[in-house]
Amino acid sequence: MKAVTSAIATENFQSSSAQLWISIQTGLREIWAHKFRSLLTMLGIILGVSSLVAMSAMVSGMEKGAKEALIAIGGLEKVRVEPQDLPADQRHLYDQAVGITINDVKALEQSAPLVTGLSPEMRLPATLSANGKTFRPWYCGGVWPIALEMNEHVIEHGRMLNALDEEMARSVCVIGAATRDELWGSPEKVGKEIIPVGETVYINGMPFTIVGMFERYESEQDRKERLLKEQEIAAGKAKPKVIGRDRGWGGGRKRGNFVFFLKNATVYLPLNTVWMKFRAGGGATYTSFGGGYRRGVAASGDPRLSGLELKIAGVDLLPESLQQIRNVLMTTHKGIEDFSFRTQEDWAEQITTFIHNARLSGGLIAGISLLVGGIGIMNIMLASISERVREIGIRKSVGAATGDIFVQILVESIVIAILGGCAGLVTSFGLVQLISSFAPTDNAPIVTVTALSIAFGSSVVVGVLAGLFPAVKAAKLNPIQALRYE
């Protein structure tokens, strides 16, 4: 008995499979018989799928670039302490405010266990000159060697500042690639890479020896373009650019992510060197503080810092870490709140909000395109039914079931959507390249399997929904009335 039941079930399954295949073949023949009409019907699906994939690729590229930049400046674990104007209820204590000092650094090292790294800095408004050119870097200042790790810098040539440089207040510095490019020329301009380690650069008129140079920081897209250009120059297909005049602070910032330019335009000096050589230099270590400017030394004689960067144990410990840091600083500052915190949380939230909004707006546009495509499929299927009323009547009169007619019309609709979806996936790659050619981002668009799957799945769903009403209408046709239809 079980064997008979199994055989019947197998036969029914084979019959259903054969009927489905016949319906698919019928749908394909109908599409092929009206090729131009079917192509126009698919156009909405093609545009919807391709725009959904292209939108996702562009947003993914921007998201990757933004996250690269966030990591490049130290990530979410980085906290910056800066001087600030006194609160209104403490302005009468202006003369007692000490600002951020080395004493704060020592106190945090001893009493803030959630702080895993401390990097004091003494910023120096500076003009660099060498090789007959001048350059104003975005950041020039005295730091401890730990600044290399704190700010995610990488030494490519030479070495980083060390404890001996700090102790002896040596006139040495480490420069970024932008300084080299502006004073000695970039590889793209001169046709070769110049490594200025050992050269002398004048900082505000004082000679400093370059002991190291950071690697060039750039987005993935800029790196690919630079390497391609270098290969063309090496192969003789392109000529090096002529070295132009110095364009000051903004030089070399025409392209690429702004954050990477800022890292390239960085110059590090030993903190003690800046304190010893520039403290009497007409405001070299001044910091904005208390509504005005104060010299780079507190009333106690402790060197005043322009800022203090800290690394905390983890992002999940940020509130506790900030409270711990605040407690220590309020003690060293004798209850005067002349400091403020700056974290990367706001930037991370802005990135998340921007990406969410971009995906939402792009998804809505693609969804509208798919909706229009679905309406086109429904319209063409209704027109097809009107043309085939007698055919449907004949099929019903010779024994075709209502379900057979329903499946046939629904399958035709789905086949149109699937073909449109496949064509849309192919078109999306060209659309991504077209968009990126006239609207480049800092990172190349990233076409993901998830985006392709969602886009194709959406086209199939649209085909099903668009075919339901015409399929029901065709299945409900009265065979006698259908045979009389003219």
Buried (B, 14 or more C-beta within 10 A) or exposed (E): EEEEEEEEEEEEEEEEEEBEEBBBEBBBEBBEEBEEEBBEBBBBBBBBBBBBBBBBBBBBBBBBBBBBBBEBBBBBBBBBBBBBBBEEEBEEBBEBBBBBBBBBBEBBEEBBEBBEBBBBBBBBBBBBBBBEBBBBBBBBBBBBBBBBEBBBBEBEBBBBBEEEBBEEBBBBBBBBBBBBBBBBBBBBBBBEBBEBBEBEBBBBEEEBEBBBBBBBBBBBBBBEBBEEBBEEBEEEEBEBBEEEEBEEBEBBBEEBBEBBBBBBBBBBBBBBBBBBBBBEBEBBBBBEBBEEEBEBBBEEEBBBBBBBBBBBBEBEEBEEBBEBBBEBBEEBBEEBBBBEBBBBEEBBEEBEEBBEEBBEEBBEBBBEBBBBBBEBBBEBBBBBBEEBBEEBBBBBEEEBEEEBBBBBBBBBBBBBBBBBBBBBBEBBBEBBEEBBEEEBBBBBBBBEEEBBEBBBEBBBBBBBBBBBBBBBBBBEBEBEEBBEEE
